[in-house]
Amino acid sequence: MPLFPRLLGACALLLIVLAPAAAIAAPSMIYLVRHGEKAAEGKDPDLTPQGRQRAQNIAAMLGKAGIAHIFSTATNRTRQTAQPLAQANGLQVQIYDARTPQALVATVKALDGAVLVVGHSNTLPELVRLFGGQPGADIMDNEYDRVYQLIPGPSAAVTTVVLTSVPATGAAP
């Protein structure tokens, strides 16, 4: 048998064997939240006491969601929002660059387990879209309570559920 048909057959067999494994590597659920309430002053402000309480509430809300990976931008407020859940689950907060959302999406889509992404009001809607979800109305400056739950389905379909972290703020989505 000539080499090319044997090589082609071997490649086809390899694809058949590896395709199911490639399909397994996908997040079971993706949660996206905006950082908690931030201090009004400073270039990179910390969370306010209310923002720290919201971070604790998000950790409690997602505590049994099986979060296996947590991503945050490098700002104090996003890392501080992610930290309570990371600490409770024994996870490291992985830093992503909000200026390259496609890179984050590619990274997350290659992971197993549930994922939390902490971002900003002006970046979360685009991330939701890139993951295949529906972001709804813009996130208002005074809105910190929107929690997106993206549920990956068959054929790359994504169901978007919008939850609320307590205490509620801002306009309803």
N, C-alpha and C positions, 0 to 999 in steps of 0.2 A: 504494500500500500504506500503511495507517495506520502511525503512528509506533511504537505499542507493539509490534506484532509484529516490526517491523524491529529495535527496540531489544532485544527478547528474543532474537532470532536472533543479533544481534551479541554479546550477553553469552554465549550458548551457545557460539559460535565461540571467543570469548576463553577460556572455561573449557577447551575442548578443546585449544587451543594451549598454555595455561599449565599444565595439569595435569601433563604429563610433567616439566616443569621443576621444579615444586614437589616431585614425588616424588624428584628427584635430590638435593635438599638434605636430606641425612641423614648422620649419622656412620656410617662404615664399621665402626667398632668403638669400644666405650667400655670403658676400664679404670678401676677405682676401687680406691684403696689407702688404708690408714690411714697416718698419718705414722709415721716411724721412732721408735725408742725415745727417750724424752724424759728430761731431767734431772728429778730428784724435787722440786727446790725452785723457787720463783718462780711468779708469776701467769701468765707467758707464757714457759715454759722453752724453751731451745734443745734441739737434738738432742744426745744423748750421742755419744761416739765410735762406739759400736755403731750408733746411729741414723744417723749420717753414713755409715757403711759400708753400711747397708741402703739409703739413698738412692742411693748409687753402684751398688749391685747392681740396684735397680729401673731405674736409667738404662741399665745394661747389658742387662737383661732385655728392656726395651721399646725399645732403641736402634734396632732394625730393624723396629719395628711400624708405622712411618709416622705417628707421633704428629704431628698438625698443630696441636693446641690443648691447652693445659694450664691447669687450674683448681685453685685452692687457696683455703682459707679464709685469713683475715688473720693467723693465728697464726704465730709464728716456726717452730715445729716442722713445720707443713704446708708453708710456703714453702720451708724448708730441704730438705724431702723432695723437692719438685718441682724445685728449682733445678738439680741435676746434669743431668737429662734436658732441661730447658729450655735450658740452656747448650749442651749437646751438639748440640741441634737448631736452635739460633739462634732460640728462641721466647721470648716474654714470658709470665710466669706471670700469668694473669688471676685476680683476686680475686673470690670469690663469698661471699655471706652465707649461712651455714649455717642461719640462722633462716627463710630463704625457699627451701627446696629446689625448689619448683615453678618458680621463676624460673630456677634453674640448668638444670633439665631442659628447659624450653622453649628456652633459649638453645642448649644442646648439640644438641637435636634439629634445630635449624635450620642446623647446621654440616655441612660436608663434611670427610671425612678422619677419622682416628682421634683419639680424645680421651682424655686422662688427667685424672681428678679425684682430688685428694688431700683427704681429710677425716679424720674422727674415728670412734672406735669406736661412739659413740652416734648418729652421723648417717649412716654408710654404709649400714646395712641399709635405712633408709627411702629413700635415693637409689636403691638397687638396685631396690626395689619400684616406685618412681615411673618408673623407666626400663623397667619391665616384666619385670625379672629376679626370680630367687629367691635371697634373701640367705642362706638356711640358718640355722644356729645363731647366737646372739648372739656378738659379738666380745668376748672376755674382756679384762680390763684388761692382762694380760701378753701379749696376742697382737698382733703387729705384722706378721705375714708373709702375711696373706690378701690375695690380689690377685683381684679380680673381673674377668672378661672377659665383657662383654655383647656378644652378636653379634646385631644387628638382622636380622630376616628378613622374609619377605613377610607381609602382613596384620598388621603390627605385632607379630608373634611375636618374642620375644627368647630366645635360648639363653644360659644362664648357665654359665660355666666358672669353677671356683674353682682358682686357681693358688697357688703358694707362692713367696715371695721368700726367699732364703737370707740369713742362717741362720734355720732354722725355729724358731718360738716358739709357746707357748700350745697350746691344744687344737686338734685337727683339726676342720674344719667339718663 
